[in-house]
Amino acid sequence: MFQGLRSILNKVKLGEREVLLILSHLLKESPSQVLLRENFPPEILQRLKEFERKRLEGYPLQYLLGEWEFYGRVFKVKEGVFIPRPETEILVEVALKVIKEKDFKVGAEVGGGTGCISITLLLERQNLRMFVSEINDKALELMEENAKMHGVNSRLYLKRGEYLKPFKNLKFDFIVSNPPYIPKDDWEKLPKEVKREGYSSLIGGEDGLEFYKEAKKFLGSNLKKGGFALFEINPKHSKTLRELFKDFKAQILKDYEGRDRFILIWNT
Ligand SMILES: C[S@@+](CC[C@H](N)C(=O)[O-])C[C@H]1O[C@@H](n2cnc3c(N)ncnc32)[C@H](O)[C@@H]1O
């Protein structure tokens, strides 16, 4: 490792990757530029120390940076809104494959959060329009900012409301969601750091299955014939969800670690 970064690492109690990301953010330089630096201005070390203090108190790195990468692009993030996760990139990948094959043009998402899923789909498909619901005002605001930043706001229809209730008269080619799926009683057991993402981001009712039970109803009214739904799931729920959607043609898909992580449902 280069001497500059080595000397900084000796002065803080954070891992190398985190320090690199923080320095890259503070200096507005790429991580490789940071790695090549021989010296760091003293005020940067001071600011790094402030970041370190908050990190050691359990504040998420993503919120400190105010942005996070998803599918190779940067999205603004803020406390109270769910932080994009790498496994959700698989959901985007699978959805895109089918959208391209079928040339689907109108999709919906329940619970947009930062907007990372819908905005990415819109950036990857120029003729697509997305209708997104969200119940968290902070998320709605942030999603709008992210959509403007990525120049897709004219094709993103955002509405405050539950499930697909704001779009109850519309039918979609596909519906995606990474819904909250943690059972209510587990809230207290969650790490403080995770709780900062907000109750509505994480808790899916009594048993964590509230969204899927509701989805079974709205698929019937909001999904076109021949269309698909793709939802992220808790691996522990895969058997129950297979059973719940047994009247549909449904398939469980895995994440990078080989865990059951998505359910793909067809309206045949
Ligand atoms: C796990 S987060 C996913 C956010 C984003 N789609 C992602 O993958 O990063 C779930 C999101 O759904 C929203 N949400 C929870 N219940 C909802 C409901 N009944 N209707 C609409 N949105 C909901 C939450 O506020 C939160 O932003």
The ligand as an SDF file (V2000), in Angstrom:
LIG
                    3D

 27 29  0  0  0  0  0  0  0  0999 V2000
  -37.0990   -2.2930    1.8710 C   0  0  0  0  0  0  0  0  0  0  0  0
  -37.4990   -0.6600    1.3700 S   0  0  0  0  0  0  0  0  0  0  0  0
  -37.0360   -0.7200   -0.3550 C   0  0  0  0  0  0  0  0  0  0  0  0
  -36.7310    0.6130   -0.9740 C   0  0  0  0  0  0  0  0  0  0  0  0
  -36.1600    0.5480   -2.4100 C   0  0  0  0  0  0  0  0  0  0  0  0
  -37.1240    0.0200   -3.3240 N   0  0  0  0  0  0  0  0  0  0  0  0
  -34.8980   -0.2830   -2.4480 C   0  0  0  0  0  0  0  0  0  0  0  0
  -34.9410   -1.4360   -2.8760 O   0  0  0  0  0  0  0  0  0  0  0  0
  -33.8500    0.2300   -2.0250 O   0  0  0  0  0  0  0  0  0  0  0  0
  -39.2640   -0.6790    1.3090 C   0  0  0  0  0  0  0  0  0  0  0  0
  -39.9120    0.6600    0.9740 C   0  0  0  0  0  0  0  0  0  0  0  0
  -41.3230    0.4680    0.8830 O   0  0  0  0  0  0  0  0  0  0  0  0
  -41.9960    1.5350    1.5400 C   0  0  0  0  0  0  0  0  0  0  0  0
  -43.2890    0.9770    1.9780 N   0  0  0  0  0  0  0  0  0  0  0  0
  -43.5390    0.2010    3.0690 C   0  0  0  0  0  0  0  0  0  0  0  0
  -44.8120   -0.1940    3.0930 N   0  0  0  0  0  0  0  0  0  0  0  0
  -45.4030    0.3450    1.9850 C   0  0  0  0  0  0  0  0  0  0  0  0
  -46.7380    0.2830    1.4430 C   0  0  0  0  0  0  0  0  0  0  0  0
  -47.7000   -0.3950    2.0630 N   0  0  0  0  0  0  0  0  0  0  0  0
  -46.9900    0.9430    0.3010 N   0  0  0  0  0  0  0  0  0  0  0  0
  -45.9990    1.6340   -0.3390 C   0  0  0  0  0  0  0  0  0  0  0  0
  -44.7310    1.7300    0.1300 N   0  0  0  0  0  0  0  0  0  0  0  0
  -44.4350    1.0840    1.2660 C   0  0  0  0  0  0  0  0  0  0  0  0
  -41.0630    1.9420    2.6590 C   0  0  0  0  0  0  0  0  0  0  0  0
  -41.3090    3.2340    3.1150 O   0  0  0  0  0  0  0  0  0  0  0  0
  -39.7010    1.7650    1.9920 C   0  0  0  0  0  0  0  0  0  0  0  0
  -39.2780    2.9330    1.3400 O   0  0  0  0  0  0  0  0  0  0  0  0
  1  2  1  0
  2  3  1  0
  2 10  1  0
  3  4  1  0
  4  5  1  0
  5  6  1  0
  5  7  1  0
  7  8  2  0
  7  9  1  0
 10 11  1  0
 11 12  1  0
 11 26  1  0
 12 13  1  0
 13 14  1  0
 13 24  1  0
 14 15  1  0
 14 23  1  0
 15 16  2  0
 16 17  1  0
 17 18  1  0
 17 23  2  0
 18 19  1  0
 18 20  2  0
 20 21  1  0
 21 22  2  0
 22 23  1  0
 24 25  1  0
 24 26  1  0
 26 27  1  0
M  CHG  2   2   1   9  -1
M  END
$$$$
